[in-house]
Amino acid sequence: MALIGSATLSPLAAWAGKVYRIGFLRAGQPSKAWVNAFKNGLQEQGFIVGQNVLIEFKLGSTDQLPQLAEELVRSSVDVILASASSAAVAAKRATTSIPIVMAAVYSPVEVGIVPALGRPGDNITGTAVTAGDMAGKRLQLLRELLPTSRRVAMLSHVGHASNPVQIEAVEIGGTPAGRAVRVGASAEQGRFCASAQVLARGRRAAACRYATL
């Protein structure tokens, strides 16, 4: 029993006396539920915010991410959590030594963040979302909701690293389904309403809004 207990407590014992610092890098404000889930996950692993771990949030526009990533590197955080593709790209360019955990990154291989999902290499690991699978599923849902539709408009976010990959996946996914996909009216942050009005004037039968991944 003593040996098992000792083995179980050894990771916590190794953390004793040190306060770890996590850099949280993201374009835009994460939801409260997302942040709470992250903190709860840390607590399950023995990390309690405010006691043995601190989170340094760096949130801004897509264009600000490179500067924010460099600020995290200069502050010598222990690890960077990069939420979504643009944050992961910025973190990768900012450091090759600080560990980077990417969260919900869209097609990291195609975007150029890692060489392969099975062997990401260097200082990067995390979770990924596959572009082709998601695009096909979205179009399938639209087909079920509007079975007679033949034209689909895609409202996406200019500037995000995964934007070209997502557009290509939707265009490919729309062809077998017999749907014409319009992607020319992508939107910059804060201008989705104006772009949606442009698409509406084009009399598209269905619309697909893509998250900022």
GIUR-V533965 format. One record per backbone hydrogen bond with DSSP energy under -1.0 kcal/mol. CO is the residue of the C=O (numbers start at 1). NH is the residue of the N-H. E is the energy in kcal/mol with one decimal. If there is no record, write none. Layout:
co = [CO | CO]
nh = [NH | NH]
e = [E | E]
This chain:
co = [1 | 2 | 3 | 4 | 5 | 9 | 10 | 11 | 12 | 15 | 20 | 21 | 21 | 22 | 23 | 24 | 25 | 26 | 31 | 32 | 33 | 34 | 35 | 36 | 37 | 38 | 39 | 40 | 42 | 43 | 48 | 48 | 48 | 52 | 53 | 54 | 56 | 58 | 60 | 64 | 65 | 66 | 67 | 68 | 69 | 70 | 71 | 72 | 73 | 79 | 80 | 81 | 82 | 84 | 85 | 86 | 87 | 88 | 89 | 90 | 91 | 99 | 100 | 101 | 102 | 103 | 105 | 107 | 108 | 108 | 121 | 123 | 125 | 127 | 129 | 130 | 131 | 132 | 133 | 134 | 135 | 136 | 137 | 138 | 139 | 140 | 141 | 142 | 146 | 150 | 151 | 152 | 153 | 155 | 156 | 157 | 160 | 162 | 163 | 164 | 165 | 166 | 167 | 168 | 169 | 170 | 171 | 174 | 175 | 180 | 182 | 187 | 188 | 191 | 192 | 193 | 194 | 195 | 196 | 197 | 200 | 206 | 208 | 211 | 213]
nh = [5 | 6 | 7 | 8 | 9 | 13 | 14 | 15 | 16 | 18 | 54 | 78 | 79 | 56 | 81 | 58 | 83 | 60 | 35 | 36 | 37 | 38 | 39 | 40 | 41 | 42 | 43 | 44 | 47 | 46 | 51 | 52 | 53 | 20 | 50 | 22 | 24 | 26 | 28 | 68 | 69 | 70 | 71 | 72 | 73 | 74 | 75 | 77 | 76 | 23 | 101 | 25 | 103 | 88 | 89 | 90 | 91 | 92 | 93 | 94 | 95 | 80 | 125 | 82 | 127 | 84 | 129 | 111 | 113 | 114 | 124 | 100 | 102 | 105 | 107 | 134 | 135 | 136 | 137 | 138 | 139 | 140 | 141 | 142 | 143 | 144 | 145 | 146 | 149 | 180 | 206 | 182 | 208 | 210 | 187 | 160 | 163 | 166 | 167 | 168 | 169 | 170 | 171 | 172 | 173 | 174 | 175 | 179 | 178 | 152 | 154 | 158 | 191 | 195 | 196 | 197 | 198 | 199 | 200 | 201 | 203 | 153 | 155 | 213 | 85]
e = [-2.6 | -2.3 | -2.2 | -2.2 | -2.0 | -2.5 | -1.9 | -1.2 | -1.0 | -1.9 | -2.9 | -2.3 | -1.2 | -3.4 | -3.6 | -3.2 | -2.7 | -1.5 | -2.1 | -2.6 | -2.3 | -2.1 | -2.5 | -2.5 | -2.2 | -2.1 | -2.3 | -2.0 | -2.7 | -1.7 | -2.4 | -1.4 | -1.1 | -2.5 | -2.6 | -3.2 | -2.7 | -1.9 | -1.6 | -2.4 | -2.9 | -2.0 | -1.9 | -1.8 | -1.9 | -2.5 | -1.6 | -1.4 | -1.4 | -3.0 | -3.1 | -3.0 | -2.6 | -1.9 | -2.6 | -2.1 | -2.5 | -2.4 | -2.0 | -1.3 | -1.6 | -2.6 | -2.1 | -2.4 | -2.3 | -2.1 | -2.9 | -2.3 | -2.5 | -1.2 | -1.6 | -3.3 | -3.1 | -1.7 | -3.4 | -1.8 | -2.6 | -2.3 | -1.9 | -2.3 | -2.2 | -2.0 | -2.3 | -2.2 | -2.2 | -2.0 | -2.2 | -3.1 | -1.8 | -3.1 | -1.1 | -3.0 | -2.9 | -2.6 | -2.6 | -1.3 | -1.7 | -2.5 | -2.4 | -2.3 | -2.2 | -2.1 | -2.4 | -2.4 | -2.4 | -2.0 | -1.1 | -2.5 | -1.6 | -3.3 | -2.8 | -2.2 | -2.1 | -1.9 | -2.6 | -1.8 | -1.5 | -2.2 | -2.2 | -1.7 | -1.7 | -2.6 | -2.4 | -2.0 | -2.4]
